[in-house]
């Protein structure tokens, strides 16, 4: 099952990358997930670890000083805390990614038919834990 899911993920990632190329948006999947996880006001790396980022070092590396496209770190007045926020470029990229994902999902739904709803419900249930 994991091999099949991995293959599907690779195919979907390639399809999204191809769709994003005309928009000149190039993001790894991990960066797109980070953009999607970030709330409007930003989040501390420890808050991000409760999402899809596996641990604090990964969370810190994912927001490393603004060198990644679409998000940057900002330090509030207490200087010890780090807040990761989406930039305007990140907001634009996230909107494009969501639009292209919705279009791809609609295409796949037309190709697969009613089985897609059942499959999506199963995926959502598995993701919810």
N, C-alpha and C positions, 0 to 999 in steps of 0.2 A: 504494500500500500504506500509506504514512504517513497519508494522509487517512482511510482505513478504520480504521486503528489509533487515530487521534485521535478519530474518531466513537465507536468502541467504548469508549474511555477516558472520554469525556464521559458516555455513557449509563450506564456502570458507576458513575462518580462520583456521578451524580444518584441512582441507585438506592441506593447506600450512604448518601448524605446523607439520603434519605427514611427509610431504615431506622434511622438514628441519631437522628433528630429526637425520637422518643418517649423516648429515653434522655437527652435534653438534652445531647448531645455534638455540638458543632459544630467541626469541624476542616477546614482546607484539606487537600488531598491531600498537599502537601509536609510538613505537620506530622505527618500520619498516618505517612508514610514515615519521618520522623525518629524518631518514637516506636518504630517497628518496628526501625529500625537500632540504636538504643541498647542496648548490653548492660546487664545488671543493675547492674554497678558503675559505669556511665557510660563516657564516652569523650572524648578530646580532639577539638577540631574537625578537626585534621589527620587523625585516624583516621576521622572521618566522611566526609572527602573521598574515601576509598577505597571508600565505598559509593555511594549515589545522589546525593549532593550534589556539584555540579560543581566547586566551588573553595573555598578557605579563607574568603574573605569571605562566601560564601553559607553556609558552615558556621557561621561566627561569628554571622551575622545570624539564622540559624535558631534559635540558642540564646540570643537576645539578652536577657540579664539576667533571665530568668524571666518576661518579659512575654508570652510565647506560652503557650497552654494546654498543660499536661501535661508540661513539661520546664523545668528551671532550670539555671543555671550555678552551679558551686561551685568555689572556688579551694582547692587543696590548700596545705599549709604553705609551699611554694616560691613562692607568690604570682605567679609568672610563668605558671604553667600554669593553664589553664581546663579544667574537667571539666563536661561536659553530662550531666545525669542525669534520668531520668524521675521525676516526682513520683508520689505515691499516686494523684492524679487522672489522671495519664498512664498508670499501670498499669491503672487501671479502664477508661479510654477504649480502650487497646490491646486489652484482653480483649474488650470489647464489639465493637470493629471486627473482630477476628479471628472472633468468633462469627457476626456478621452476614455477613461475607465468605464464610464456610464455608456458611452457609445459602443465600446468593445463588448461590454456585457449584453447590450441589446442585440448586437450582431450574433453573439453566441447563443442567446436565447432563441432567436429566430432559427438558427441552424439546428439546435437541439430540441426545441419545442417544449412541451409541458414538463418533460423530465428535468429541465433546468430548475424549475421552482422547487421540486423535491430535493434536488442536489444542493441547491442554495440553502434550503432549510436545514439540511443535515450539516452542511459546513458551519452555518451560524450556531447550531446547537453544539457542535464539537468545540467551536471557538469560545462559547460561553462557559464551557467546563461543566 
